[in-house]
Amino acid sequence: MESHFLNDIEHGISRRWNAQDKLRRGYPQYYIMGKPVNKRQYEPRLRNDPTLPPFKASDNDPLVWLPKGFLPNLVSR
């Protein structure tokens, strides 16, 4: 699952994948300050709102390459 937030309010693109590493039906979803919008409503806002992440089809892939030297915080069980 991947979602973008601004001040704890969903703001940007939300994606969810199923167990077969495919995007779930109905995703990606788009939000502007917590309000769900469609892609046609979302795209024009990108020009004037730098807090919105742009849509990139490659981001629909569940595998993400992290920048060299990036170490995520890992929690051991």
HTML snippet that shows the backbone in 3Dmol.js (N, CA, C, O; Angstrom):
<script src="https://3Dmol.org/build/3Dmol-min.js"></script>
<div id="view" style="width:600px;height:400px;position:relative"></div>
<script>
const pdb = `
ATOM      1  N   MET A   1       0.850  -1.168   0.000  1.00  0.00           N
ATOM      2  CA  MET A   1       0.000   0.000   0.000  1.00  0.00           C
ATOM      3  C   MET A   1       0.899   1.235   0.000  1.00  0.00           C
ATOM      4  O   MET A   1       1.926   1.270   0.678  1.00  0.00           O
ATOM      5  N   GLU A   2       0.496   2.247  -0.772  1.00  0.00           N
ATOM      6  CA  GLU A   2       1.232   3.509  -0.822  1.00  0.00           C
ATOM      7  C   GLU A   2       0.218   4.638  -0.895  1.00  0.00           C
ATOM      8  O   GLU A   2      -0.693   4.614  -1.723  1.00  0.00           O
ATOM      9  N   SER A   3       0.378   5.622  -0.027  1.00  0.00           N
ATOM     10  CA  SER A   3      -0.495   6.793  -0.031  1.00  0.00           C
ATOM     11  C   SER A   3       0.341   8.020   0.296  1.00  0.00           C
ATOM     12  O   SER A   3       1.363   7.923   0.974  1.00  0.00           O
ATOM     13  N   HIS A   4      -0.097   9.167  -0.186  1.00  0.00           N
ATOM     14  CA  HIS A   4       0.578  10.428   0.074  1.00  0.00           C
ATOM     15  C   HIS A   4      -0.313  11.296   0.955  1.00  0.00           C
ATOM     16  O   HIS A   4      -1.534  11.317   0.801  1.00  0.00           O
ATOM     17  N   PHE A   5       0.322  12.013   1.884  1.00  0.00           N
ATOM     18  CA  PHE A   5      -0.408  12.849   2.835  1.00  0.00           C
ATOM     19  C   PHE A   5       0.231  14.224   2.931  1.00  0.00           C
ATOM     20  O   PHE A   5       1.425  14.384   2.677  1.00  0.00           O
ATOM     21  N   LEU A   6      -0.565  15.206   3.295  1.00  0.00           N
ATOM     22  CA  LEU A   6      -0.097  16.548   3.608  1.00  0.00           C
ATOM     23  C   LEU A   6      -0.798  16.955   4.897  1.00  0.00           C
ATOM     24  O   LEU A   6      -2.026  17.028   4.941  1.00  0.00           O
ATOM     25  N   ASN A   7      -0.026  17.220   5.943  1.00  0.00           N
ATOM     26  CA  ASN A   7      -0.594  17.561   7.256  1.00  0.00           C
ATOM     27  C   ASN A   7      -1.610  16.523   7.719  1.00  0.00           C
ATOM     28  O   ASN A   7      -2.692  16.866   8.193  1.00  0.00           O
ATOM     29  N   ASP A   8      -1.247  15.247   7.574  1.00  0.00           N
ATOM     30  CA  ASP A   8      -2.071  14.106   7.998  1.00  0.00           C
ATOM     31  C   ASP A   8      -3.385  13.980   7.240  1.00  0.00           C
ATOM     32  O   ASP A   8      -4.297  13.296   7.704  1.00  0.00           O
ATOM     33  N   ILE A   9      -3.501  14.624   6.085  1.00  0.00           N
ATOM     34  CA  ILE A   9      -4.692  14.517   5.238  1.00  0.00           C
ATOM     35  C   ILE A   9      -4.255  13.897   3.918  1.00  0.00           C
ATOM     36  O   ILE A   9      -3.257  14.312   3.330  1.00  0.00           O
ATOM     37  N   GLU A  10      -5.010  12.896   3.451  1.00  0.00           N
ATOM     38  CA  GLU A  10      -4.642  12.255   2.193  1.00  0.00           C
ATOM     39  C   GLU A  10      -4.633  13.296   1.079  1.00  0.00           C
ATOM     40  O   GLU A  10      -5.615  14.004   0.858  1.00  0.00           O
ATOM     41  N   HIS A  11      -3.503  13.373   0.384  1.00  0.00           N
ATOM     42  CA  HIS A  11      -3.282  14.432  -0.607  1.00  0.00           C
ATOM     43  C   HIS A  11      -2.298  13.901  -1.635  1.00  0.00           C
ATOM     44  O   HIS A  11      -1.086  13.977  -1.433  1.00  0.00           O
ATOM     45  N   GLY A  12      -2.798  13.374  -2.714  1.00  0.00           N
ATOM     46  CA  GLY A  12      -1.932  12.803  -3.735  1.00  0.00           C
ATOM     47  C   GLY A  12      -2.506  11.509  -4.257  1.00  0.00           C
ATOM     48  O   GLY A  12      -3.723  11.344  -4.344  1.00  0.00           O
ATOM     49  N   ILE A  13      -1.632  10.602  -4.598  1.00  0.00           N
ATOM     50  CA  ILE A  13      -2.010   9.336  -5.229  1.00  0.00           C
ATOM     51  C   ILE A  13      -1.955   8.215  -4.201  1.00  0.00           C
ATOM     52  O   ILE A  13      -1.042   8.150  -3.378  1.00  0.00           O
ATOM     53  N   SER A  14      -2.942   7.340  -4.262  1.00  0.00           N
ATOM     54  CA  SER A  14      -3.001   6.171  -3.385  1.00  0.00           C
ATOM     55  C   SER A  14      -3.011   4.920  -4.259  1.00  0.00           C
ATOM     56  O   SER A  14      -3.765   4.830  -5.228  1.00  0.00           O
ATOM     57  N   ARG A  15      -2.164   3.961  -3.901  1.00  0.00           N
ATOM     58  CA  ARG A  15      -2.097   2.698  -4.639  1.00  0.00           C
ATOM     59  C   ARG A  15      -2.151   1.542  -3.659  1.00  0.00           C
ATOM     60  O   ARG A  15      -1.631   1.619  -2.546  1.00  0.00           O
ATOM     61  N   ARG A  16      -2.792   0.469  -4.098  1.00  0.00           N
ATOM     62  CA  ARG A  16      -2.807  -0.782  -3.323  1.00  0.00           C
ATOM     63  C   ARG A  16      -2.641  -1.940  -4.293  1.00  0.00           C
ATOM     64  O   ARG A  16      -3.192  -1.933  -5.393  1.00  0.00           O
ATOM     65  N   TRP A  17      -1.878  -2.928  -3.868  1.00  0.00           N
ATOM     66  CA  TRP A  17      -1.618  -4.085  -4.698  1.00  0.00           C
ATOM     67  C   TRP A  17      -2.221  -5.322  -4.051  1.00  0.00           C
ATOM     68  O   TRP A  17      -2.386  -5.385  -2.833  1.00  0.00           O
ATOM     69  N   ASN A  18      -2.548  -6.304  -4.885  1.00  0.00           N
ATOM     70  CA  ASN A  18      -3.061  -7.567  -4.370  1.00  0.00           C
ATOM     71  C   ASN A  18      -1.902  -8.551  -4.169  1.00  0.00           C
ATOM     72  O   ASN A  18      -0.740  -8.202  -4.379  1.00  0.00           O
ATOM     73  N   ALA A  19      -2.223  -9.763  -3.769  1.00  0.00           N
ATOM     74  CA  ALA A  19      -1.188 -10.757  -3.467  1.00  0.00           C
ATOM     75  C   ALA A  19      -0.398 -11.168  -4.711  1.00  0.00           C
ATOM     76  O   ALA A  19       0.705 -11.700  -4.588  1.00  0.00           O
ATOM     77  N   GLN A  20      -0.943 -10.932  -5.902  1.00  0.00           N
ATOM     78  CA  GLN A  20      -0.251 -11.271  -7.141  1.00  0.00           C
ATOM     79  C   GLN A  20       0.569 -10.090  -7.672  1.00  0.00           C
ATOM     80  O   GLN A  20       0.983 -10.094  -8.832  1.00  0.00           O
ATOM     81  N   ASP A  21       0.802  -9.090  -6.835  1.00  0.00           N
ATOM     82  CA  ASP A  21       1.579  -7.901  -7.207  1.00  0.00           C
ATOM     83  C   ASP A  21       0.974  -7.143  -8.377  1.00  0.00           C
ATOM     84  O   ASP A  21       1.692  -6.576  -9.200  1.00  0.00           O
ATOM     85  N   LYS A  22      -0.341  -7.137  -8.443  1.00  0.00           N
ATOM     86  CA  LYS A  22      -1.069  -6.343  -9.438  1.00  0.00           C
ATOM     87  C   LYS A  22      -1.818  -5.254  -8.689  1.00  0.00           C
ATOM     88  O   LYS A  22      -2.258  -5.456  -7.558  1.00  0.00           O
ATOM     89  N   LEU A  23      -1.961  -4.088  -9.333  1.00  0.00           N
ATOM     90  CA  LEU A  23      -2.765  -3.035  -8.714  1.00  0.00           C
ATOM     91  C   LEU A  23      -4.179  -3.548  -8.495  1.00  0.00           C
ATOM     92  O   LEU A  23      -4.753  -4.203  -9.365  1.00  0.00           O
ATOM     93  N   ARG A  24      -4.732  -3.250  -7.335  1.00  0.00           N
ATOM     94  CA  ARG A  24      -6.124  -3.629  -7.076  1.00  0.00           C
ATOM     95  C   ARG A  24      -7.044  -2.850  -8.001  1.00  0.00           C
ATOM     96  O   ARG A  24      -6.710  -1.757  -8.457  1.00  0.00           O
ATOM     97  N   ARG A  25      -8.200  -3.425  -8.270  1.00  0.00           N
ATOM     98  CA  ARG A  25      -9.203  -2.767  -9.101  1.00  0.00           C
ATOM     99  C   ARG A  25      -9.570  -1.428  -8.454  1.00  0.00           C
ATOM    100  O   ARG A  25      -9.766  -1.340  -7.241  1.00  0.00           O
ATOM    101  N   GLY A  26      -9.658  -0.393  -9.287  1.00  0.00           N
ATOM    102  CA  GLY A  26     -10.029   0.923  -8.791  1.00  0.00           C
ATOM    103  C   GLY A  26      -8.852   1.794  -8.373  1.00  0.00           C
ATOM    104  O   GLY A  26      -9.046   2.931  -7.944  1.00  0.00           O
ATOM    105  N   TYR A  27      -7.630   1.271  -8.494  1.00  0.00           N
ATOM    106  CA  TYR A  27      -6.431   2.027  -8.131  1.00  0.00           C
ATOM    107  C   TYR A  27      -5.608   2.297  -9.373  1.00  0.00           C
ATOM    108  O   TYR A  27      -5.667   1.519 -10.325  1.00  0.00           O
ATOM    109  N   PRO A  28      -4.847   3.371  -9.391  1.00  0.00           N
ATOM    110  CA  PRO A  28      -4.640   4.327  -8.325  1.00  0.00           C
ATOM    111  C   PRO A  28      -5.852   5.227  -8.111  1.00  0.00           C
ATOM    112  O   PRO A  28      -6.672   5.434  -9.006  1.00  0.00           O
ATOM    113  N   GLN A  29      -5.934   5.753  -6.888  1.00  0.00           N
ATOM    114  CA  GLN A  29      -6.953   6.736  -6.534  1.00  0.00           C
ATOM    115  C   GLN A  29      -6.247   8.065  -6.293  1.00  0.00           C
ATOM    116  O   GLN A  29      -5.065   8.103  -5.953  1.00  0.00           O
ATOM    117  N   TYR A  30      -6.988   9.151  -6.475  1.00  0.00           N
ATOM    118  CA  TYR A  30      -6.415  10.493  -6.377  1.00  0.00           C
ATOM    119  C   TYR A  30      -7.169  11.295  -5.326  1.00  0.00           C
ATOM    120  O   TYR A  30      -8.394  11.219  -5.234  1.00  0.00           O
ATOM    121  N   TYR A  31      -6.420  12.071  -4.526  1.00  0.00           N
ATOM    122  CA  TYR A  31      -7.013  12.883  -3.463  1.00  0.00           C
ATOM    123  C   TYR A  31      -6.403  14.280  -3.485  1.00  0.00           C
ATOM    124  O   TYR A  31      -5.208  14.452  -3.723  1.00  0.00           O
ATOM    125  N   ILE A  32      -7.246  15.261  -3.232  1.00  0.00           N
ATOM    126  CA  ILE A  32      -6.786  16.629  -3.030  1.00  0.00           C
ATOM    127  C   ILE A  32      -7.363  17.089  -1.696  1.00  0.00           C
ATOM    128  O   ILE A  32      -8.570  17.283  -1.550  1.00  0.00           O
ATOM    129  N   MET A  33      -6.468  17.257  -0.730  1.00  0.00           N
ATOM    130  CA  MET A  33      -6.836  17.647   0.636  1.00  0.00           C
ATOM    131  C   MET A  33      -7.986  16.789   1.184  1.00  0.00           C
ATOM    132  O   MET A  33      -8.972  17.309   1.706  1.00  0.00           O
ATOM    133  N   GLY A  34      -7.838  15.477   1.055  1.00  0.00           N
ATOM    134  CA  GLY A  34      -8.790  14.528   1.604  1.00  0.00           C
ATOM    135  C   GLY A  34      -9.998  14.252   0.738  1.00  0.00           C
ATOM    136  O   GLY A  34     -10.764  13.335   1.034  1.00  0.00           O
ATOM    137  N   LYS A  35     -10.192  15.012  -0.317  1.00  0.00           N
ATOM    138  CA  LYS A  35     -11.353  14.829  -1.193  1.00  0.00           C
ATOM    139  C   LYS A  35     -10.969  13.943  -2.373  1.00  0.00           C
ATOM    140  O   LYS A  35     -10.027  14.262  -3.098  1.00  0.00           O
ATOM    141  N   PRO A  36     -11.692  12.820  -2.581  1.00  0.00           N
ATOM    142  CA  PRO A  36     -11.384  11.983  -3.738  1.00  0.00           C
ATOM    143  C   PRO A  36     -11.750  12.707  -5.032  1.00  0.00           C
ATOM    144  O   PRO A  36     -12.817  13.311  -5.139  1.00  0.00           O
ATOM    145  N   VAL A  37     -10.854  12.636  -6.005  1.00  0.00           N
ATOM    146  CA  VAL A  37     -11.070  13.232  -7.322  1.00  0.00           C
ATOM    147  C   VAL A  37     -10.651  12.207  -8.371  1.00  0.00           C
ATOM    148  O   VAL A  37      -9.959  11.239  -8.054  1.00  0.00           O
ATOM    149  N   ASN A  38     -11.066  12.416  -9.614  1.00  0.00           N
ATOM    150  CA  ASN A  38     -10.610  11.513 -10.666  1.00  0.00           C
ATOM    151  C   ASN A  38      -9.334  12.069 -11.287  1.00  0.00           C
ATOM    152  O   ASN A  38      -8.921  13.186 -10.976  1.00  0.00           O
ATOM    153  N   LYS A  39      -8.712  11.286 -12.167  1.00  0.00           N
ATOM    154  CA  LYS A  39      -7.430  11.673 -12.744  1.00  0.00           C
ATOM    155  C   LYS A  39      -7.546  12.956 -13.556  1.00  0.00           C
ATOM    156  O   LYS A  39      -6.629  13.776 -13.545  1.00  0.00           O
ATOM    157  N   ARG A  40      -8.656  13.142 -14.258  1.00  0.00           N
ATOM    158  CA  ARG A  40      -8.842  14.362 -15.058  1.00  0.00           C
ATOM    159  C   ARG A  40      -8.931  15.602 -14.185  1.00  0.00           C
ATOM    160  O   ARG A  40      -8.533  16.683 -14.618  1.00  0.00           O
ATOM    161  N   GLN A  41      -9.442  15.473 -12.970  1.00  0.00           N
ATOM    162  CA  GLN A  41      -9.495  16.602 -12.039  1.00  0.00           C
ATOM    163  C   GLN A  41      -8.138  16.813 -11.365  1.00  0.00           C
ATOM    164  O   GLN A  41      -7.775  17.941 -11.035  1.00  0.00           O
ATOM    165  N   TYR A  42      -7.405  15.745 -11.167  1.00  0.00           N
ATOM    166  CA  TYR A  42      -6.124  15.783 -10.458  1.00  0.00           C
ATOM    167  C   TYR A  42      -5.022  16.430 -11.305  1.00  0.00           C
ATOM    168  O   TYR A  42      -4.283  17.286 -10.819  1.00  0.00           O
ATOM    169  N   GLU A  43      -4.918  16.022 -12.561  1.00  0.00           N
ATOM    170  CA  GLU A  43      -3.799  16.443 -13.399  1.00  0.00           C
ATOM    171  C   GLU A  43      -3.659  17.965 -13.550  1.00  0.00           C
ATOM    172  O   GLU A  43      -2.534  18.459 -13.466  1.00  0.00           O
ATOM    173  N   PRO A  44      -4.732  18.732 -13.768  1.00  0.00           N
ATOM    174  CA  PRO A  44      -4.544  20.183 -13.890  1.00  0.00           C
ATOM    175  C   PRO A  44      -4.005  20.835 -12.610  1.00  0.00           C
ATOM    176  O   PRO A  44      -3.331  21.863 -12.673  1.00  0.00           O
ATOM    177  N   ARG A  45      -4.299  20.243 -11.463  1.00  0.00           N
ATOM    178  CA  ARG A  45      -3.834  20.809 -10.187  1.00  0.00           C
ATOM    179  C   ARG A  45      -2.328  20.662 -10.007  1.00  0.00           C
ATOM    180  O   ARG A  45      -1.721  21.402  -9.233  1.00  0.00           O
ATOM    181  N   LEU A  46      -1.721  19.711 -10.716  1.00  0.00           N
ATOM    182  CA  LEU A  46      -0.277  19.479 -10.599  1.00  0.00           C
ATOM    183  C   LEU A  46       0.521  20.722 -10.975  1.00  0.00           C
ATOM    184  O   LEU A  46       1.582  20.973 -10.403  1.00  0.00           O
ATOM    185  N   ARG A  47       0.028  21.492 -11.919  1.00  0.00           N
ATOM    186  CA  ARG A  47       0.761  22.668 -12.401  1.00  0.00           C
ATOM    187  C   ARG A  47       0.916  23.736 -11.321  1.00  0.00           C
ATOM    188  O   ARG A  47       1.918  24.450 -11.291  1.00  0.00           O
ATOM    189  N   ASN A  48      -0.073  23.846 -10.436  1.00  0.00           N
ATOM    190  CA  ASN A  48      -0.083  24.918  -9.437  1.00  0.00           C
ATOM    191  C   ASN A  48       0.139  24.448  -8.007  1.00  0.00           C
ATOM    192  O   ASN A  48       0.232  25.276  -7.100  1.00  0.00           O
ATOM    193  N   ASP A  49       0.226  23.150  -7.784  1.00  0.00           N
ATOM    194  CA  ASP A  49       0.365  22.631  -6.427  1.00  0.00           C
ATOM    195  C   ASP A  49       1.589  21.724  -6.338  1.00  0.00           C
ATOM    196  O   ASP A  49       1.503  20.545  -6.681  1.00  0.00           O
ATOM    197  N   PRO A  50       2.721  22.250  -5.886  1.00  0.00           N
ATOM    198  CA  PRO A  50       3.937  21.435  -5.820  1.00  0.00           C
ATOM    199  C   PRO A  50       3.887  20.324  -4.771  1.00  0.00           C
ATOM    200  O   PRO A  50       4.776  19.473  -4.737  1.00  0.00           O
ATOM    201  N   THR A  51       2.874  20.316  -3.923  1.00  0.00           N
ATOM    202  CA  THR A  51       2.766  19.257  -2.908  1.00  0.00           C
ATOM    203  C   THR A  51       2.150  17.984  -3.472  1.00  0.00           C
ATOM    204  O   THR A  51       2.193  16.939  -2.821  1.00  0.00           O
ATOM    205  N   LEU A  52       1.577  18.054  -4.675  1.00  0.00           N
ATOM    206  CA  LEU A  52       0.975  16.866  -5.289  1.00  0.00           C
ATOM    207  C   LEU A  52       2.029  16.105  -6.082  1.00  0.00           C
ATOM    208  O   LEU A  52       2.725  16.693  -6.910  1.00  0.00           O
ATOM    209  N   PRO A  53       2.155  14.786  -5.834  1.00  0.00           N
ATOM    210  CA  PRO A  53       3.104  14.003  -6.631  1.00  0.00           C
ATOM    211  C   PRO A  53       2.537  13.760  -8.030  1.00  0.00           C
ATOM    212  O   PRO A  53       1.348  13.475  -8.175  1.00  0.00           O
ATOM    213  N   PRO A  54       3.382  13.870  -9.064  1.00  0.00           N
ATOM    214  CA  PRO A  54       2.899  13.602 -10.418  1.00  0.00           C
ATOM    215  C   PRO A  54       2.639  12.118 -10.618  1.00  0.00           C
ATOM    216  O   PRO A  54       3.245  11.276  -9.955  1.00  0.00           O
ATOM    217  N   PHE A  55       1.736  11.806 -11.535  1.00  0.00           N
ATOM    218  CA  PHE A  55       1.472  10.415 -11.875  1.00  0.00           C
ATOM    219  C   PHE A  55       2.561   9.927 -12.815  1.00  0.00           C
ATOM    220  O   PHE A  55       2.857  10.561 -13.828  1.00  0.00           O
ATOM    221  N   LYS A  56       3.155   8.785 -12.463  1.00  0.00           N
ATOM    222  CA  LYS A  56       4.101   8.101 -13.342  1.00  0.00           C
ATOM    223  C   LYS A  56       3.657   6.640 -13.396  1.00  0.00           C
ATOM    224  O   LYS A  56       3.525   5.991 -12.359  1.00  0.00           O
ATOM    225  N   ALA A  57       3.429   6.127 -14.597  1.00  0.00           N
ATOM    226  CA  ALA A  57       2.972   4.743 -14.746  1.00  0.00           C
ATOM    227  C   ALA A  57       3.934   3.754 -14.098  1.00  0.00           C
ATOM    228  O   ALA A  57       3.508   2.717 -13.590  1.00  0.00           O
ATOM    229  N   SER A  58       5.237   4.070 -14.111  1.00  0.00           N
ATOM    230  CA  SER A  58       6.218   3.163 -13.507  1.00  0.00           C
ATOM    231  C   SER A  58       5.998   3.013 -12.000  1.00  0.00           C
ATOM    232  O   SER A  58       6.417   2.014 -11.415  1.00  0.00           O
ATOM    233  N   ASP A  59       5.344   3.997 -11.363  1.00  0.00           N
ATOM    234  CA  ASP A  59       5.058   3.892  -9.932  1.00  0.00           C
ATOM    235  C   ASP A  59       3.972   2.871  -9.631  1.00  0.00           C
ATOM    236  O   ASP A  59       3.772   2.512  -8.470  1.00  0.00           O
ATOM    237  N   ASN A  60       3.264   2.396 -10.657  1.00  0.00           N
ATOM    238  CA  ASN A  60       2.261   1.353 -10.443  1.00  0.00           C
ATOM    239  C   ASN A  60       2.899  -0.009 -10.213  1.00  0.00           C
ATOM    240  O   ASN A  60       2.225  -0.943  -9.781  1.00  0.00           O
ATOM    241  N   ASP A  61       4.188  -0.130 -10.496  1.00  0.00           N
ATOM    242  CA  ASP A  61       4.931  -1.360 -10.253  1.00  0.00           C
ATOM    243  C   ASP A  61       5.172  -1.489  -8.752  1.00  0.00           C
ATOM    244  O   ASP A  61       5.629  -0.530  -8.129  1.00  0.00           O
ATOM    245  N   PRO A  62       4.882  -2.638  -8.155  1.00  0.00           N
ATOM    246  CA  PRO A  62       5.069  -2.774  -6.703  1.00  0.00           C
ATOM    247  C   PRO A  62       6.533  -2.831  -6.276  1.00  0.00           C
ATOM    248  O   PRO A  62       6.833  -2.649  -5.096  1.00  0.00           O
ATOM    249  N   LEU A  63       7.445  -3.079  -7.207  1.00  0.00           N
ATOM    250  CA  LEU A  63       8.864  -3.118  -6.863  1.00  0.00           C
ATOM    251  C   LEU A  63       9.450  -1.727  -7.024  1.00  0.00           C
ATOM    252  O   LEU A  63       9.308  -1.102  -8.075  1.00  0.00           O
ATOM    253  N   VAL A  64      10.100  -1.253  -5.992  1.00  0.00           N
ATOM    254  CA  VAL A  64      10.659   0.094  -5.987  1.00  0.00           C
ATOM    255  C   VAL A  64      12.161   0.008  -5.761  1.00  0.00           C
ATOM    256  O   VAL A  64      12.623  -0.685  -4.855  1.00  0.00           O
ATOM    257  N   TRP A  65      12.915   0.714  -6.591  1.00  0.00           N
ATOM    258  CA  TRP A  65      14.358   0.801  -6.401  1.00  0.00           C
ATOM    259  C   TRP A  65      14.641   2.008  -5.528  1.00  0.00           C
ATOM    260  O   TRP A  65      14.232   3.124  -5.849  1.00  0.00           O
ATOM    261  N   LEU A  66      15.340   1.787  -4.427  1.00  0.00           N
ATOM    262  CA  LEU A  66      15.664   2.861  -3.503  1.00  0.00           C
ATOM    263  C   LEU A  66      16.991   3.499  -3.894  1.00  0.00           C
ATOM    264  O   LEU A  66      17.852   2.837  -4.473  1.00  0.00           O
ATOM    265  N   PRO A  67      17.160   4.779  -3.581  1.00  0.00           N
ATOM    266  CA  PRO A  67      18.417   5.450  -3.914  1.00  0.00           C
ATOM    267  C   PRO A  67      19.611   4.779  -3.238  1.00  0.00           C
ATOM    268  O   PRO A  67      19.488   4.222  -2.147  1.00  0.00           O
ATOM    269  N   LYS A  68      20.771   4.840  -3.901  1.00  0.00           N
ATOM    270  CA  LYS A  68      21.991   4.256  -3.339  1.00  0.00           C
ATOM    271  C   LYS A  68      22.271   4.896  -1.983  1.00  0.00           C
ATOM    272  O   LYS A  68      22.232   6.117  -1.837  1.00  0.00           O
ATOM    273  N   GLY A  69      22.550   4.058  -1.006  1.00  0.00           N
ATOM    274  CA  GLY A  69      22.857   4.544   0.328  1.00  0.00           C
ATOM    275  C   GLY A  69      21.630   4.708   1.218  1.00  0.00           C
ATOM    276  O   GLY A  69      21.764   5.020   2.401  1.00  0.00           O
ATOM    277  N   PHE A  70      20.418   4.498   0.656  1.00  0.00           N
ATOM    278  CA  PHE A  70      19.204   4.645   1.450  1.00  0.00           C
ATOM    279  C   PHE A  70      19.003   3.393   2.285  1.00  0.00           C
ATOM    280  O   PHE A  70      18.991   2.280   1.757  1.00  0.00           O
ATOM    281  N   LEU A  71      18.846   3.574   3.574  1.00  0.00           N
ATOM    282  CA  LEU A  71      18.576   2.463   4.482  1.00  0.00           C
ATOM    283  C   LEU A  71      17.287   2.750   5.232  1.00  0.00           C
ATOM    284  O   LEU A  71      17.249   3.663   6.057  1.00  0.00           O
ATOM    285  N   PRO A  72      16.238   1.996   4.968  1.00  0.00           N
ATOM    286  CA  PRO A  72      14.984   2.236   5.679  1.00  0.00           C
ATOM    287  C   PRO A  72      15.101   1.818   7.141  1.00  0.00           C
ATOM    288  O   PRO A  72      15.951   1.003   7.499  1.00  0.00           O
ATOM    289  N   ASN A  73      14.243   2.382   7.973  1.00  0.00           N
ATOM    290  CA  ASN A  73      14.182   1.953   9.374  1.00  0.00           C
ATOM    291  C   ASN A  73      13.528   0.586   9.398  1.00  0.00           C
ATOM    292  O   ASN A  73      12.383   0.440   8.971  1.00  0.00           O
ATOM    293  N   LEU A  74      14.223  -0.392   9.881  1.00  0.00           N
ATOM    294  CA  LEU A  74      13.700  -1.750   9.940  1.00  0.00           C
ATOM    295  C   LEU A  74      13.355  -2.101  11.378  1.00  0.00           C
ATOM    296  O   LEU A  74      14.082  -1.760  12.311  1.00  0.00           O
ATOM    297  N   VAL A  75      12.241  -2.785  11.536  1.00  0.00           N
ATOM    298  CA  VAL A  75      11.804  -3.223  12.856  1.00  0.00           C
ATOM    299  C   VAL A  75      11.921  -4.733  12.877  1.00  0.00           C
ATOM    300  O   VAL A  75      11.333  -5.415  12.038  1.00  0.00           O
ATOM    301  N   SER A  76      12.677  -5.262  13.829  1.00  0.00           N
ATOM    302  CA  SER A  76      12.825  -6.709  13.929  1.00  0.00           C
ATOM    303  C   SER A  76      11.743  -7.242  14.853  1.00  0.00           C
ATOM    304  O   SER A  76      11.307  -6.573  15.790  1.00  0.00           O
ATOM    305  N   ARG A  77      11.333  -8.442  14.568  1.00  0.00           N
ATOM    306  CA  ARG A  77      10.304  -9.082  15.395  1.00  0.00           C
ATOM    307  C   ARG A  77      10.928 -10.105  16.290  1.00  0.00           C
ATOM    308  O   ARG A  77      10.229 -10.756  17.066  1.00  0.00           O
TER     309      ARG A  77
END
`;
const viewer = $3Dmol.createViewer("view");
viewer.addModel(pdb, "pdb");
viewer.setStyle({}, {cartoon: {color: "spectrum"}});
viewer.zoomTo();
viewer.render();
</script>
